[in-house]
Amino acid sequence: MKTPTSLQTARHRKNTRPAKRKTFHYPSDVDKSAAITLIEANISHKWEMETDRASSPLPRTVTALAHFSRLPEANDICHGRDPLPQQSTESVLKEHGGHVDQCEKPSCVGVNGLPLDRHVTQVRHITQLRSGFWQGLDLPLKDTSELVSDLVNQSARARFQAIRSLPMPFSERKIIRNRVNSVKQSKTIIPTNCGQQVSRSFRRFRAGLASARQYLIIWHDTLKDIGGRFGTSVLSYFLFLKWLLKFNLFSLIINFCFITIPQIGYFNQTVLYYGGYNGEVIVSKPGYNMQLAYFFTIAAYLVLCGVSLIYSMSRSFQKNFVLDTGPVSGGAWRLLCSWDFSVVNEKAIQYNKNNLAIQLKESLSERLQEKNKMDLSDRIKHLSLNVLAWLLSLGLAVGCSAGIYFLGTDPELAFSFNHSPNDLTAEASTLLLPVVVSIINLIVPILYSLISKIESYSNPRAKIYISIVRNVILKMSILGILCFYWLDFVPSSVSCWESFVGQSVYRLLIFDFIFCLIGIFYGEFLLNVIGTRCIQSLGVPEFDIARNVLDLIYAQTLAWIGIYFSPLLPVMQVLKLFIIFYLKKISLSMNCQPPKHSGRAAQIQTVFIALLFFPSFVGALSMVAFTVWSLKPSSECGPFQGLDTPFHTIFSWTASIQGPSETNWVWWIFENILRSELFYYLISLIILVITYFLWQITEGRKQLINTLRQQIVNEGKDKAFLLDKMQKLQKERREKASYRPQDYDQTPHFNPNWMNTLPLDM
Amino acid sequence: MDLFAQKKIQSTEPILIPHGELTFLTKQEILLAHKIFSELQGRENGPYSARVTMEKILTLPELKSNPFRKRICHVFSTSDMKDGSLSFEDFLDLLSAFSDSATLEIKSHYAFRIFDFDDDGTLDSRDLEKLVNCLTGETDDTRLTAEEMRQLISNILEESDIDKDGTVNLSEFQHVISRSPDFVR
């Protein structure tokens, strides 16, 4: 079987093609062979640009041609025949006995004398195409031996991962794996049994660890159940809770080990609050400096928290806020991508379907509405309503903060220090402040949601974000005013003020917990009863994710503030989180339904992690830093009594190690580098330069992406042009052939919509 | 989707090491799958070569209400008769592709094939229309009108069809998926 010269030319041209893209000239008078050559060349060149692999001969071009044009003649090109055939594909394949895998025909030696199995592969590829088993652009084209040789060259671990990730059925993966193993076995001349055994047993150990870890993960089954019934966004609340629990457990463990146990062991005083800790050095061997231990434990914990938060935040941000180039309005396809496959409950699936339909309709009508521009008076009205709502919200927040401050400093109502513990009214008056704070936290968000009803936003997502921002402003202003009160007013009024602050934080946390329970009962249970029995129009209450997550963030901020003043506070926080998890789960199953606008779970989660970092963690850290750096510790209690500021322990420690020469370098580093301002100026300057540099790189990449997108669009236009030309050629050819009426029926008929009407004759 | 929510392992079958290396499932998950598959077959021994019909697979609680259950069976089935029946290895393929540790490429590859209702290798407007109808329900008030459907499909194609050929092929689909982080489940 002779190969037509056009194909030879094409192959030859492929091997000598330069790497970069050339402009192709399209001659006006194109004859058929040149047209095929052009198409092949263009497509295989595109191929090389896309896949950047060594071009193997004909099958790739052929299947590429078939992919881009889906012409039935692809098979004939494979057989080296005239690409504009007189026969249709079925008859060609019928020649091969109808078997796609085995080519029985003895005279068929493939293209240009290629061996039989290569030919079989070609036929199989094309018939697989026709029968609809298109597996993607690279896999059918890579010959199996190429794949095997690629795999053999990788390390064992990468090889396993690569084999697992092949999008093939199980049997084919097994075949490839066996081939790879046999090649590897034949390659290793010296039997490295020891090394192989070690690596194999290590791999098994790791797999065993992975499966054992599944048992250790708490709440694994419960979380799967919740995700299955309510979807991923509600699940994100519970995952957030679990993550916070890890923080608190960690802090509990290290505080207990490094601060509490030495205290109990040696000093026998109350260890719950700051005041109970003694600042003396344990002189017995091994010497344990309690001051340094306290300082460094708290500092290490906060630094680790910060690092972990920054890491999670940046990873989440990178995953979820990817560069959005191209048309993004509407997000219709994104809505379809957000179908939650993890939901398995039938009612929930039906519910999700209804929601998706409603959301699609809404987004479609939004797009239509965007086209109708609002006139000026409407816009002014909307803007003024927005401004009014913001003023009201901010006014409420400021008013509440001021109220808390005056309540706290009023000697009659709440602030009675130096009272005897038996005075019940005085005890009760200390509870006034926490109760008021918790009531504010409960009621004002409801007021905010009422306020937001008067204004209208074009985007429902904007509404969610705005309500989150307002609630965050409220909570942070309350916490801010409390911090100010504790750091400014209290130290001058109470003798052992750190313990007082610790007690206040403890009370706040307890009351927050109690009001959370009340919220579950009244907010969800009663609303459910009212909604279903009495006022049917209200319906079953939705699970408000944003409000619940903000409550968690608020409690965690309090816990971080309180760590310095009460090292065992994490105990309460851990217990609290455990109980809230189970109660919320029960309440969810009994009372609530999933939220309606549940898309974009991943983005909202990034926002929550970012909120946890700033302002929550940063605020707590700055408060603790201010206390350690600038405030004078109380002189009667606590480990830092007698010092100017708690930070002075570092100075006395470095002074103590200045003497012996082997630790002199530590002192030198501390004194001349960490304490000098020049060092920090230099570091800031270097970081600014690096940031600017990276920003410029990002801008350059954005431009590159735009250019590449434009190039893809141009390629599509090229393809359409070439196919048009092919069609014209076909027509001309058919007209010429119409002189032979007996062959007329067998020439394939191209209609203009050939792309959509693939003859499914396989 | 994960089948292993509430069940514990009791079986003591021999360890299926090659299956563990070729899929994304752990040893326990493979044993559990073995057990479920044997139950579906109705007998307890050697299900390695036999196939379970599509109707029986669809009785699994996790697949029963899934709107794409039939497409899933067709995509993962390697039977010659194209009847959607699954062997044990096909079943493992199915579980592996839906497990939490499967890569994004595998998930998007199989999702593309599931959405490709006519198996021609691209998502054209008819595939998209069937997809939207599958996801939005069959009752009259949730079904989209023809006009809305047309508008929706043109929006989708405008967003995802990069080379403007009127269809979404695998690379374009994977590109959209990579920009939409909600997908991974």
Chai-1 contact restraints between the chains, C-beta under 6 A:
chainA,res_idxA,chainB,res_idxB,connection_type,confidence,min_distance_angstrom,max_distance_angstrom,comment,restraint_id
A,G132,B,D119,contact,1.0,0.0,6.0,A-B,restraint_1
A,G132,B,D120,contact,1.0,0.0,6.0,A-B,restraint_2
A,W134,B,G121,contact,1.0,0.0,6.0,A-B,restraint_3
A,G136,B,L170,contact,1.0,0.0,6.0,A-B,restraint_4
A,F160,B,E21,contact,1.0,0.0,6.0,A-B,restraint_5
A,R164,B,F24,contact,1.0,0.0,6.0,A-B,restraint_6
A,S165,B,T103,contact,1.0,0.0,6.0,A-B,restraint_7
A,S165,B,I106,contact,1.0,0.0,6.0,A-B,restraint_8
A,P167,B,I106,contact,1.0,0.0,6.0,A-B,restraint_9
A,P167,B,H109,contact,1.0,0.0,6.0,A-B,restraint_10
A,P169,B,T78,contact,1.0,0.0,6.0,A-B,restraint_11
A,F170,B,E89,contact,1.0,0.0,6.0,A-B,restraint_12
A,F170,B,D93,contact,1.0,0.0,6.0,A-B,restraint_13
A,R173,B,L22,contact,1.0,0.0,6.0,A-B,restraint_14
A,S211,B,T26,contact,1.0,0.0,6.0,A-B,restraint_15
A,S211,B,K27,contact,1.0,0.0,6.0,A-B,restraint_16
A,S211,B,Q28,contact,1.0,0.0,6.0,A-B,restraint_17
A,D221,B,A5,contact,1.0,0.0,6.0,A-B,restraint_18
A,D221,B,Q6,contact,1.0,0.0,6.0,A-B,restraint_19
A,K224,B,A5,contact,1.0,0.0,6.0,A-B,restraint_20
A,D225,B,A5,contact,1.0,0.0,6.0,A-B,restraint_21
A,T232,B,R185,contact,1.0,0.0,6.0,A-B,restraint_22
A,K319,B,P181,contact,1.0,0.0,6.0,A-B,restraint_23
A,N320,B,P181,contact,1.0,0.0,6.0,A-B,restraint_24
A,V322,B,R179,contact,1.0,0.0,6.0,A-B,restraint_25
A,P327,B,E158,contact,1.0,0.0,6.0,A-B,restraint_26
A,P327,B,E159,contact,1.0,0.0,6.0,A-B,restraint_27
A,G330,B,N155,contact,1.0,0.0,6.0,A-B,restraint_28
A,A332,B,L152,contact,1.0,0.0,6.0,A-B,restraint_29
A,A332,B,N155,contact,1.0,0.0,6.0,A-B,restraint_30
A,A332,B,I156,contact,1.0,0.0,6.0,A-B,restraint_31
A,W333,B,I156,contact,1.0,0.0,6.0,A-B,restraint_32
A,W333,B,E159,contact,1.0,0.0,6.0,A-B,restraint_33
A,W333,B,S160,contact,1.0,0.0,6.0,A-B,restraint_34
A,W333,B,V176,contact,1.0,0.0,6.0,A-B,restraint_35
A,R334,B,S180,contact,1.0,0.0,6.0,A-B,restraint_36
A,C337,B,S180,contact,1.0,0.0,6.0,A-B,restraint_37
A,C337,B,F183,contact,1.0,0.0,6.0,A-B,restraint_38
A,S338,B,D182,contact,1.0,0.0,6.0,A-B,restraint_39
A,W339,B,L135,contact,1.0,0.0,6.0,A-B,restraint_40
A,F341,B,M1,contact,1.0,0.0,6.0,A-B,restraint_41
A,F341,B,R185,contact,1.0,0.0,6.0,A-B,restraint_42
A,S342,B,M1,contact,1.0,0.0,6.0,A-B,restraint_43
A,S342,B,R185,contact,1.0,0.0,6.0,A-B,restraint_44
A,V344,B,E62,contact,1.0,0.0,6.0,A-B,restraint_45
A,E346,B,S65,contact,1.0,0.0,6.0,A-B,restraint_46
A,I349,B,S65,contact,1.0,0.0,6.0,A-B,restraint_47
A,K353,B,T136,contact,1.0,0.0,6.0,A-B,restraint_48
A,K353,B,G137,contact,1.0,0.0,6.0,A-B,restraint_49
A,N354,B,T142,contact,1.0,0.0,6.0,A-B,restraint_50
A,L356,B,L135,contact,1.0,0.0,6.0,A-B,restraint_51
A,L356,B,T136,contact,1.0,0.0,6.0,A-B,restraint_52
A,A357,B,T136,contact,1.0,0.0,6.0,A-B,restraint_53
A,A357,B,G137,contact,1.0,0.0,6.0,A-B,restraint_54
A,A357,B,T142,contact,1.0,0.0,6.0,A-B,restraint_55
A,L364,B,E148,contact,1.0,0.0,6.0,A-B,restraint_56
A,L364,B,Q151,contact,1.0,0.0,6.0,A-B,restraint_57
A,A602,B,P181,contact,1.0,0.0,6.0,A-B,restraint_58
A,A602,B,D182,contact,1.0,0.0,6.0,A-B,restraint_59
A,I712,B,I162,contact,1.0,0.0,6.0,A-B,restraint_60
A,I712,B,D163,contact,1.0,0.0,6.0,A-B,restraint_61
A,G716,B,D163,contact,1.0,0.0,6.0,A-B,restraint_62
A,G716,B,K164,contact,1.0,0.0,6.0,A-B,restraint_63
A,G716,B,D165,contact,1.0,0.0,6.0,A-B,restraint_64
A,N756,B,D124,contact,1.0,0.0,6.0,A-B,restraint_65
A,L758,B,D120,contact,1.0,0.0,6.0,A-B,restraint_66
